[in-house]
Amino acid sequence: MGRLILVLGGVRSGKSDYAAELAQSLGQAQVLFVATAEAGDAEMARRIAAHQQSRPASWRTLEAPHNIGEAIQSHLGEAAVVLVDCITLLVSNVMLSLGDDPDATQAEQVVQDEIQALLRTCRRSSMTCIAVSNEVGLGVVPEHRLGRLYRDLLGKANQALAAQADEVYLMVAGLAVELKALAAHRKKP
């Protein structure tokens, strides 16, 4: 049974750097980096290029904007660690595959199916899976329906991952706070 680590945080909180350092320490050269981003514009293309440059040359990269459970299973090979960066874009990709005005119930089902497939893949092997995701529920309520739906679906995806994760880190200003350890110290009423 594999190990699952979830790394959450806001934009530019240090999530990706922390996850990469963790992957390097656990997997050395045996890391499969799963990229979910698609370059929809020049700015995103530059961000993707910067991420590619920062990764060790020994890591393998799998570009999988959706169906990542299946894609990982097909490309796992000898990887000791799989680093998925990021769930935030995965949820967006999956949700928008249903069009610009998706049905909320259908979108929730499709996103949950995607997350459950990833969880099954992580648990069926002996690898460590590190998933990176944004915590978007701490800010202002989005003005538009699509933004609110996305926020809700990502929040539910993060909850599903956190419930199954062995470790959950919240990144704040580059500092990692291990949430499961904190939660274990608190007794339930």
Secondary structure, DSSP 8 states (H G I E B T S, - for coil): --EEEEEEESTTSSHHHHHHHHHHHHHTT-EEEEE-----SHHHHHHHHHHHHHS-TTSEEEE-SS-HHHHHHHH-TT-SEEEEE-HHHHHHHHHHTT-SS--HHHHHHHHHHHHHHHHHHHHTSSSEEEEEEE--TTS---SSHHHHHHHHHHHHHHHHHHHH-SEEEEEETTEEEEHHHHHHHS---
